[in-house]
Amino acid sequence: MAGGQELPNLLPEYFSFSGGAVEGSSITITVSIRNTGLANAPAFHARMWLSPGKDFSTSDDYDVGERAVGGLVRGGTVNVPFTFTVPDLGSGNYQLWVIVMADSRNEVEESNEWNTIMCDTPLSVMGSAATPRPDLQVTDRQVQGALATEGSAFFVRALVRNAGTAAAAVTQARLYLSTDNDGNLNDDYLVGDAAVPGLAANTETWVRWDFTMPNLGSGTYNVWAILVLDATGAVAESDEANTFRNAAPDFQAKDGAVVYSSWIAVGAHASGLEGTQWRTDLGVLNTGSAAVSLQVRLYTPGGVLANTASVPAGSQMVFTDVVGQLGFSGSGAIEVVASAPVRVTSRTYNQTATGTFGQDYAAYRAGEGLAAGQSAFLGQLAENAAYRTNVGLTNTGSTQATVQVKLFDGSGTQVGAYTVTLAAGEWKQETRPFYARAGQSNLDRGYAQVLVQAGSGVIAYASVIDARTGDPTTRVMMP
């Protein structure tokens, strides 16, 4: 009571904490403020500081900020939460004292104007050096056998363990094959990426790569499997040393029967938009002096369909409606595996009552597609009343590929984007992406950029189709 006047008195009394006191993480400190005076208090503000020095000199303390508080009746209590990100105020693990001032703006006349209190119990903070983080490690590995034959199927798998103190998000592991183990990945063979699922602390999982053993040497030679975890840098770890290799070779490889592989992005025996009927003819030209044995493989969602043939010396074979010959209705990537070099061509066409309207899909040798980090462009695309555009992707590699497609108008403005995941040997086509993904219906100078985020051996193309006749034109990828 001042001069006989009954006044409120605002006093911080209790503190409670919610959330971990870890630098960079969110925490809520709730302060209970009580009106111990003899009158109701109008609205006021409260302010909080964090003090490393345990003193009441708030000028050198961390100012958390103010919070508005409504009026408080005589004898009443209000809980005021302060939610904020724990700042970096020390090194390692350390303690902070919480200081709170009620009526920090002097908005309330009180019987006692001393409104500042320090919490008796300090806040224990875990510094950034001690922040829980994951740590991905390769703790075991297995290979299919001690000896691999070039051109034959082989696998490598690794046991990936999160040895850290926090969970790791989904990431990618990358496999290289090295014949010198010199630490320079630039001259090693990239097999590709494999997905690693999210791992809680102290848990592990096997990751596997299935591939065809490439030709990396002559005779019988040593091979090291080099494993790079978190290859895309998606996970912040306590130890970012993520390349794992053995001192001794993981296996040996030897020369195998030489085979020559060529890929056609897609072959079809399928119906399309506007009543179109798509078929593919495949040509194989042998200009050599001896017959060539070959296998034609069609990659379908249900597995690989194959036929064998022999092309005489100096001859050409044409497989009319090759997808239909393999007994399949639909579309898929085509691989031609030959015992000697051959020249492979294809024609995919819309079959109509009055004739055919066709396009070429060029052949690519194994290894010619795009690898992770590489990109290409598809130009002269259109989506309007006269033309529609489809964009296709084929993974000729031996591991899963992830590809981003960015769509642009003629002025260079990006109008859309999407991401495609492809299994080994898989083909996918996006029908009218400029319309379906970007809402474009009057585009005549569009283009697309294809960026490979994971994997290797990716082929990209666009098919621009005349809306009136069904006549298609192939747009090949350009660097």
Secondary structure as GFF3:
##gff-version 3
##sequence-region A 1 479
A	DSSP	beta_strand	10	18	.	.	.	ID=ss1
A	DSSP	beta_strand	26	35	.	.	.	ID=ss2
A	DSSP	beta_strand	44	51	.	.	.	ID=ss3
A	DSSP	three_ten_helix	58	60	.	.	.	ID=ss4
A	DSSP	beta_strand	62	69	.	.	.	ID=ss5
A	DSSP	beta_strand	77	85	.	.	.	ID=ss6
A	DSSP	beta_strand	93	102	.	.	.	ID=ss7
A	DSSP	beta_strand	116	118	.	.	.	ID=ss8
A	DSSP	beta_strand	123	126	.	.	.	ID=ss9
A	DSSP	three_ten_helix	128	130	.	.	.	ID=ss10
A	DSSP	beta_strand	136	143	.	.	.	ID=ss11
A	DSSP	beta_strand	147	149	.	.	.	ID=ss12
A	DSSP	beta_strand	153	162	.	.	.	ID=ss13
A	DSSP	beta_strand	171	178	.	.	.	ID=ss14
A	DSSP	three_ten_helix	185	187	.	.	.	ID=ss15
A	DSSP	beta_strand	189	196	.	.	.	ID=ss16
A	DSSP	beta_strand	204	212	.	.	.	ID=ss17
A	DSSP	beta_strand	220	228	.	.	.	ID=ss18
A	DSSP	beta_strand	243	244	.	.	.	ID=ss19
A	DSSP	beta_strand	251	254	.	.	.	ID=ss20
A	DSSP	beta_strand	260	271	.	.	.	ID=ss21
A	DSSP	three_ten_helix	273	275	.	.	.	ID=ss22
A	DSSP	beta_strand	277	285	.	.	.	ID=ss23
A	DSSP	beta_strand	292	300	.	.	.	ID=ss24
A	DSSP	beta_strand	303	311	.	.	.	ID=ss25
A	DSSP	beta_strand	316	319	.	.	.	ID=ss26
A	DSSP	alpha_helix	322	325	.	.	.	ID=ss27
A	DSSP	beta_strand	330	338	.	.	.	ID=ss28
A	DSSP	beta_strand	343	352	.	.	.	ID=ss29
A	DSSP	beta_strand	355	360	.	.	.	ID=ss30
A	DSSP	beta_strand	363	365	.	.	.	ID=ss31
A	DSSP	beta_strand	375	383	.	.	.	ID=ss32
A	DSSP	beta_strand	387	395	.	.	.	ID=ss33
A	DSSP	beta_strand	401	408	.	.	.	ID=ss34
A	DSSP	beta_strand	414	422	.	.	.	ID=ss35
A	DSSP	beta_strand	427	431	.	.	.	ID=ss36
A	DSSP	alpha_helix	433	436	.	.	.	ID=ss37
A	DSSP	beta_strand	443	454	.	.	.	ID=ss38
A	DSSP	beta_strand	458	466	.	.	.	ID=ss39
A	DSSP	beta_strand	472	476	.	.	.	ID=ss40
###
